Amino acid sequence: MTMALETVLAKAGLRIDPVEFLGLVEDAARRLSPAAADPADYFTADQRDTLVDVGLDLAPRRPTEVDSRARAVAAEAVLRDSALTVSSAAGVVGVDTSRIRHRLAAGRLAGWKDRGGWRLPAWQFVPGGVLPGLETVLAAVPDDQPPLVVAAFMTTPQPDLRVEDRPATPREWLLAGGSPARVATLAATLGIPA
């Protein structure tokens, strides 16, 4: 198992010990909803009745069903493993660590506290600096959106952003010189049902 996981991690470009990576996966799974959650428990009786009336299935997951949390757990583990520390980010940007902390406090960089220190998602950095237009985009992201949602948005092709006639990720769009305002407009809708 460890050799297979080492191979997968190496192919993905993740430089982490397999046992440590499995610890990240376990941590991420623990933070998500309980493994055997009963969806009906999250609603009042009236809400359950209404949801069932419109066709939603509130039955607990059957043992044969794939756990829908698996993709989110893997994505969060990779996000955490690839994130930079304050000192790593300072090295990339070429500033003192206090400047990175100041940018975090001002919302000019994205990050979260983890195990006593800040972690900054790698998607927002480029060699020698930060992603062009980053501040404009981050200012538009609703405050209630977690880092995993923002990372998924920034690294998923969007039909409204095209580079070389193909849908581009917001990160690719900004790197190609696209308008940060277009990405900000899309980012402002994160968390709003379509």
C-alpha positions as CSV (number, residue, x, y, z in Angstrom):
1,M,0.0,0.0,0.0
2,T,2.8,2.5,0.9
3,M,4.6,1.9,-2.3
4,A,1.5,2.4,-4.4
5,L,0.7,5.6,-2.5
6,E,4.3,6.8,-2.9
7,T,3.9,6.3,-6.7
8,V,0.6,8.2,-6.8
9,L,2.0,11.1,-4.7
10,A,5.1,11.3,-6.9
11,K,3.0,11.3,-10.1
12,A,0.9,14.1,-8.7
13,G,4.1,16.0,-7.8
14,L,3.4,15.9,-4.0
15,R,6.5,15.7,-1.9
16,I,5.1,14.2,1.3
17,D,5.7,11.0,3.3
18,P,2.8,8.6,2.5
19,V,2.0,8.2,6.3
20,E,1.9,11.9,6.7
21,F,-0.4,12.2,3.7
22,L,-2.7,9.6,5.2
23,G,-2.8,11.7,8.4
24,L,-3.9,14.7,6.3
25,V,-6.7,12.5,4.7
26,E,-7.8,11.3,8.2
27,D,-7.9,14.9,9.5
28,A,-9.9,16.1,6.5
29,A,-12.4,13.3,6.9
30,R,-12.9,14.0,10.5
31,R,-13.7,17.6,9.8
32,L,-16.3,16.8,7.3
33,S,-19.8,15.5,8.2
34,P,-19.9,12.2,10.2
35,A,-19.3,9.1,8.2
36,A,-22.8,7.6,8.9
37,A,-24.8,10.8,9.0
38,D,-28.5,10.6,8.7
39,P,-29.5,13.5,6.4
40,A,-32.9,13.7,8.0
41,D,-31.3,14.6,11.4
42,Y,-30.3,18.0,10.0
43,F,-34.0,19.1,9.5
44,T,-37.1,19.7,11.5
45,A,-40.1,17.4,10.9
46,D,-41.8,20.1,8.8
47,Q,-38.7,20.6,6.7
48,R,-38.2,16.9,6.2
49,D,-41.8,16.5,5.0
50,T,-41.4,19.4,2.5
51,L,-38.1,18.0,1.2
52,V,-39.6,14.5,0.8
53,D,-42.7,16.1,-0.9
54,V,-40.4,17.7,-3.6
55,G,-38.6,14.4,-4.2
56,L,-35.5,14.5,-2.1
57,D,-34.2,11.2,-0.7
58,L,-33.3,11.8,3.0
59,A,-32.4,8.2,3.7
60,P,-29.0,7.4,5.1
61,R,-26.3,6.2,2.7
62,R,-26.5,2.5,2.0
63,P,-23.4,0.5,2.7
64,T,-22.9,-0.3,-1.0
65,E,-22.9,3.5,-2.0
66,V,-19.7,5.3,-2.5
67,D,-19.0,7.8,0.2
68,S,-19.6,11.2,-1.4
69,R,-17.1,12.8,1.0
70,A,-14.1,11.0,-0.6
71,R,-13.5,13.6,-3.4
72,A,-13.7,16.5,-0.9
73,V,-11.3,14.7,1.6
74,A,-8.7,14.1,-1.2
75,A,-9.0,17.7,-2.4
76,E,-8.6,19.1,1.1
77,A,-5.6,16.8,1.8
78,V,-3.9,18.0,-1.4
79,L,-4.7,21.6,-0.7
80,R,-3.2,21.4,2.8
81,D,-0.1,19.5,1.6
82,S,0.6,21.9,-1.2
83,A,0.0,25.1,0.9
84,L,2.9,27.3,1.8
85,T,3.9,28.5,5.2
86,V,4.3,32.2,5.9
87,S,8.1,31.9,5.6
88,S,7.8,29.9,2.3
89,A,5.3,32.5,0.9
90,A,7.7,35.3,2.0
91,G,10.5,33.6,0.1
92,V,8.4,33.3,-3.1
93,V,7.2,36.9,-2.9
94,G,10.5,38.3,-1.8
95,V,9.3,40.1,1.4
96,D,9.6,39.7,5.1
97,T,7.2,37.3,6.9
98,S,5.5,40.3,8.6
99,R,4.4,41.6,5.2
100,I,2.8,38.2,4.4
101,R,0.9,38.3,7.8
102,H,-0.1,41.9,7.1
103,R,-1.5,40.8,3.6
104,L,-3.4,37.9,5.2
105,A,-4.9,40.2,7.8
106,A,-5.9,42.7,5.1
107,G,-7.5,40.0,2.9
108,R,-4.9,40.5,0.2
109,L,-3.8,36.9,0.4
110,A,-5.9,33.8,1.2
111,G,-5.0,31.5,4.0
112,W,-6.1,29.6,7.1
113,K,-4.7,28.8,10.5
114,D,-3.6,25.2,10.8
115,R,-1.6,23.6,13.6
116,G,-0.6,26.9,15.1
117,G,0.5,28.6,11.9
118,W,-0.8,30.1,8.7
119,R,-1.1,28.0,5.5
120,L,-1.4,29.8,2.2
121,P,-2.8,27.9,-0.9
122,A,-0.2,27.6,-3.6
123,W,-2.6,28.5,-6.5
124,Q,-2.2,32.2,-5.6
125,F,1.5,32.4,-6.1
126,V,3.7,32.6,-9.2
127,P,7.5,32.7,-9.3
128,G,8.6,35.9,-7.6
129,G,5.2,37.1,-6.6
130,V,1.5,36.7,-6.4
131,L,-1.1,36.0,-9.1
132,P,-1.9,39.2,-11.1
133,G,-5.2,40.6,-10.0
134,L,-5.3,38.5,-6.9
135,E,-6.4,41.4,-4.6
136,T,-9.3,42.3,-6.8
137,V,-10.5,38.6,-6.9
138,L,-10.1,38.0,-3.2
139,A,-12.0,41.2,-2.3
140,A,-15.0,39.8,-4.2
141,V,-15.0,36.4,-2.6
142,P,-17.8,36.1,0.0
143,D,-16.4,35.9,3.6
144,D,-18.2,32.6,4.3
145,Q,-16.4,30.7,1.5
146,P,-13.8,28.2,2.8
147,P,-10.3,27.9,1.2
148,L,-11.2,24.6,-0.5
149,V,-14.1,26.2,-2.3
150,V,-12.0,29.2,-3.4
151,A,-9.2,26.8,-4.5
152,A,-11.6,24.7,-6.5
153,F,-13.0,27.8,-8.2
154,M,-9.6,29.2,-9.0
155,T,-8.4,25.9,-10.5
156,T,-11.5,24.8,-12.4
157,P,-12.1,25.8,-16.0
158,Q,-15.0,28.4,-16.3
159,P,-17.0,28.6,-19.5
160,D,-17.1,32.4,-19.2
161,L,-13.3,32.7,-19.2
162,R,-11.6,31.6,-22.5
163,V,-8.0,31.4,-23.3
164,E,-7.0,30.3,-26.8
165,D,-10.7,29.5,-27.5
166,R,-11.0,27.0,-24.6
167,P,-12.5,27.4,-21.1
168,A,-9.8,28.5,-18.7
169,T,-9.4,28.4,-15.0
170,P,-9.5,31.8,-13.3
171,R,-5.8,31.3,-12.5
172,E,-4.9,30.7,-16.2
173,W,-7.1,33.7,-17.2
174,L,-5.2,36.0,-14.9
175,L,-1.8,34.7,-15.9
176,A,-2.8,35.3,-19.6
177,G,-3.5,38.9,-18.8
178,G,-7.3,38.6,-18.5
179,S,-9.3,41.1,-16.6
180,P,-9.4,40.5,-12.8
181,A,-12.8,42.2,-12.8
182,R,-14.3,39.3,-14.8
183,V,-12.9,36.8,-12.3
184,A,-14.1,38.9,-9.4
185,T,-17.7,39.0,-10.8
186,L,-17.7,35.2,-11.0
187,A,-16.0,34.9,-7.5
188,A,-18.7,37.1,-6.0
189,T,-21.3,34.4,-6.7
190,L,-19.5,31.6,-4.8
191,G,-21.9,29.9,-2.4
192,I,-25.0,31.2,-4.2
193,P,-27.1,28.4,-5.6
194,A,-27.3,28.4,-9.4
